[in-house]
Structures are given as structure tokens and as C-alpha cells.
Amino acid sequence: MDARYIANLKKALFDSSPKRKRNRLGVKARSQGKTKKALSSSKPSHVKRPSLRKADSLDNDIQSSMFRFLNEKMYKCSSSDASQYFAENPGAFELYHKGFQRQLQKWPNDPLQWPEQIIRKEFEKSPIVADLGCGDARLALHLKGLAKVHSFDLVAVNNRVTVCDMSKTPLPKESVDVAVFCLALMGTNCRDFIFEANRILKMNGLLLLVEVASRFNGPFKDFLKRLKAFGFKIAAWEITKDTYFARARLVKFKDLSYCPVSSLPNLQLSPCLYKKR
């Protein structure tokens, strides 16, 4: 985490708190005589300490602001830059992860439920799954004994996660039945992630996408059509009833291992920026 950013953020939030403002105004409004009297008084009964509730509120404001800062940073840099940033700032990913968990509680439903249900219902034998941008690898936990789940992210928050850049996973070519991106198409090189999904998926393997619907600049289906160039055809798609999430399942119909990723169209999604509440 940027030390200067944290220091300035804490100071700004502390100085902008209502109580702090009242105290500053109160000192300015007093006459010099009253101020001296107050300072010389041996009874500091007029000094009120901040309540624990207000202290907790200030701490929550700081945590939320840090999460928004990291969230925006991750959307606006490449996966390799994000990997380097978290390597240099080990506590930043934990802070981001905790902020994401708080945000998850505010959403109308858990976006991970949809890919989990598909994997549970549509495979008689235990499938091999790649969860790309897995966070805390909840999918692997929920499907334990039902599927072999490889969980990848930039930082390991537990022992279920394998650390890697999602554009370069350690999996062999055509080795998985399902690839999942659940709120994971972050950064400026999403094209590399979809290309990697094509490499690791078996022919006719499933690509499952879940994203915040507002991230797509045009119709969601138009974005999915662009994935044909990446060797995927649309099997089904939908916008959830609450209009919050866009979901799609695609099927790999073509191997692109012979094709340089630079020859494929760029994929741009708008950042998902959380508002200050």
C-alpha cells in the first residue's frame, strides 16, 4: 500500500469528521481570555473523548476508501503490474480482499452460486475446473469431493490458492473441462485472460463468465460475439432479474494455440467503481 496515500487519507478523514470540525470552530470562536482560562483549568471536564462507535465509523471510512483506491488501481493496470504491486505491498491484497467481502454482503445475491450450480448439475463425473481470479477459492471449498478445482489469483489468502498471473497459468494445454471468471475480468489485458482460457480448456469445454452488468459499454451479447475470435461460441447468456449481473456460458469450438494473442481484438470493460456511502 502507498504509505503517503494512507497517511494523507487518514489525516483527511480525521480532519473532515464532524466532531473535529466543531472543535476547530469552537477554539476559533473563543476569546483569548477564555482560551487561557480553559487551558489553566485543572478540571478537563469539557474535553470529550470520541466514542468507540465514532472511532469504528472512522476506521470503516478509512478501510472503505482504501478498498476503493485498490479496486480502481486494479482495473487500470495490467495483471503483471498488479502482481508486482501486491508483491511490493503484501498487506494491500488482504485489505482489498476484506473490502471485497464487505461489498459482497451488499449485493442482491452471491455471483458465485451460478457457476457452482452448473458444475454441480451438469457433470456426472468429477470435472476439472480452473477458477481464474478465485479470491479466497470458495468455489474449490464448495465443490470439494465433486470436482477438481484449480484456484488461481495474484496472492494466496489461503492454501487453496495457487499464485499466478491469470494470463499465464501453470496448467497444461487442453487440461480442464470448465474455466470460470467470476468478477475476475479486471485489468487492461483481459484479452490475455480469455486467450489463456482457450489454451487450457479441452475442445467443447465450458467458459463461464459472471460480471457486473454495468461494466459493458454496449449490449452484453455484443461483447460475447467478440469472443468468437477467441474460439468460443455462445451457448446461453442472461442479465439477472435485478439487472446487477451479466452471466454467460460459452463453448470452445476452436484451438488458438497457433495464433499470437496480439492478433486478437482488444477487450475493454469499464471499471466497476464503488461509490462512497
N, C-alpha and C positions, 0 to 999 in steps of 0.2 A: 504494500500500500504506500502511496506517496506520502511521506512524513509531513511535508509542508502543507499538502492538501488537508490532511487530518487535523493538524494544528489550527489552520485557518478556519476549518469547518466547525470545530469545537468552540472556538472563540466567537465566531459569528452567531452560532446558535445560542450560546450563553448570553451574549450581549443583546440578542434580539428577544430574549424571553421577557414576557410582560412584567414580571417582578423586577428584573434588572432595570428595565426602563423606568419603572416607578421610582426605584431607589435613586437613580441618577437624577430624575426630575426633582425629587424631594430634597436632595442635597443642594441643588441649584436654587431652589425656592427659598431656602432658609437664609436668614441674615447671618453675618459673620459671628455676631454675638451668640446667637442661638447655637450655631455650629460649635463654637468653643465650649459652651456650656455642656452640650451633649457629649463632647469628647472628654471633658474633665469629670463627667459624672461617673461615680463608681458603680452605678446600677444600670447595666446594659439591658434593661427590661424592654427597651424599644426595639432591640435587634431581634428580628425574626429569622429563624433558620428555615431554609427551604424544606418543605415536606418531602417524605420519601416518595409520595405519589408524583410530585412535580419533578423530582430527580429522575424517577423512572421514565417519565414522559420525555424529558430532555435526552436521556440515553436512547430511547426509542427513535427520537428525531434524528440523532446522530447516526444510529445504525441504518435507518431508512435512507438517509442521504448518502451514506457510503455505498449502500446497495445500488441506488440509482446511478451513482458515479461509475461503479464497476460494470453495471449492466450496459450502460451506454458505451463504455470503453470496449467491451467485448463485441458489440455489434459493429464497431467502427474500425476494427483492426483484423488482420488475418489470424488464422489459427496458430501459425508459428509465432507471431508476435504475442498473442495471448499466452501461449505456452511459456515463452521467455519471461513475460511479465509475472506470471504466477510463480515461476521458479525463483525469481528475484524477490518476490514478496509472498512468502509462504502462507502468511495469515490471511491474505486477501481472498483466496478461494473459499476458505472456511467462512469468512464474513459474507461472501456472495451466496454461498450455499444456504446459510441461515436466513438471509434475506429472501431467497427464493422460496424457502419453506414457509415463511410468513405470508408471502404472496399467494402461495398455493392454497392456503386456508381461505382466501378471499374469493377464489374462483367458484363458479357455479357447480363445477364437477371436476373430478380428477382426470386430466387428459390421458394419463397412462392406462386407464381402465379399458379403453377401446382396443389398443393393440394387444393387451393382455387377453381380452375375451376372444379375439380372433385366433390367437395362438392356442388357447385352451380348447376351442371348439372344432377347429378345422384340421387338426393333425392327429391321426391315430397313433403314429409312432412319435417318439420324442424328437422334436425338430432341433436343429442347431440355429441359434439366433444371435445376431450381432446387435447389441443395443449401443448405438453411437451417440455420444453425448449423454451418458447414463445418469449423471449426478451421483446420487447415493446408491445406484444399482438396485432400486426397488423391484424392477421387473425380474431380475435374477432371483431375488428373495421370494417373490410371489409365485414364480414358476418352478421353484426348486422341486426336483423329482419328476417334473412334467416336460422340461426342456433343458437343453444345454445352452446357457446364455453367456455369451462373451460380452462383458461390460467395459466400455471404453470412455475415458474422459481425460481432460488435461491434468487433473490432480486426483489422487486416490483418497477419498474421505473414509474408506473402509477397505477391508481386504478382498472385497468382491470386485473392486475396480482395477482395471489394468490401465496404467498411464500411457497415453499416446496421443499424437495428433490424429484426428479423425480422417485426415486426408491420406494417412499412411499407417494403416493398422498392420499388426503382425500376422494377420490371418492369411492362409494360402488362397490362391485363386480358386473361385467356384467352390467354396467350402461351407457356405451357410445356406439355410433354407429361407430365412427371414432376416431382413435388415430393417431396423426401427430408428427413425428420427422423431423423437417426441420433444418438441420445443428445443430442438438442437441445431437448427439451421442458422447459426449465429456466425458473424464474421463476414469478411469481404470475399472469402473464397469458397462459397457454398458449392460452386461448380465442382471443386475438387472432391467435396464430400460425396456428391451424387455419383461422380466418376468412380470413386473408391467402392461405393455400394455395388456398382455394376461389376467391378472386378471380383469381389468376394462372394457375390450371390451365384448360386447354381442357376443353370438355364431354367426358366419358368419359376424362379424363386420370387418371393413376395417382398416388395418395398412398401413399408407402412409409414406414412407421414402424418404428423399432427402438429399444427402450428396455430398461433393466434391469427384469426381471420383478417384482422386489420393490417397485418404486415404485407399483404399482397396489394400491389398498386393497381392492378386490374382484376378482372374476374379470376377466381381461383382456378377454374378449368383451363383458362388460357395459360397459366403457369404450368399446369400439368401437361398440357400439349407440348410444351417446350422440352419436356423430359423424354420425348420420343427420340430426340437426337442423342440421348444418353443410353438408348437401348431399352426404354421402358414404355409399356403401353398401359393405358388407364383401364382398370378393372371396375372401380367404383370410387365415388367421391361424394362428399356432402359438407354442408355447413350446419353445425349443430343448431338445434331449435332456439337456443338462447343467442345465436349468431356470434358466439365468442370464439369458437374453434373451427378450423377447417381441417378435414380429415380425408385421406385418400389411400387407396391400395392400388399399387401398380405391379405389373408382372414384367420380369426381364425376358425379352424376346431376342436380344442380340448381344453378342460379346464385343466389347470395345477395347480389349486389351491391346489390339494392334494400333489403336488410334491415339495420338497425342492429346492430352487434355486441353492444350492451348487451342486446338482446332474447334472445340465445342463452344456453344454460345454461353455467354456470361449469365449468371443467375443472380438477380438483385432483389432482395426483400427489404422492406422498410424496417427500421429498428422498432422494437416494442419498448417504448419509453413509458415507465410507470410515473404517474403524476404524484406530486406531493399532496398528501391528505392532511 
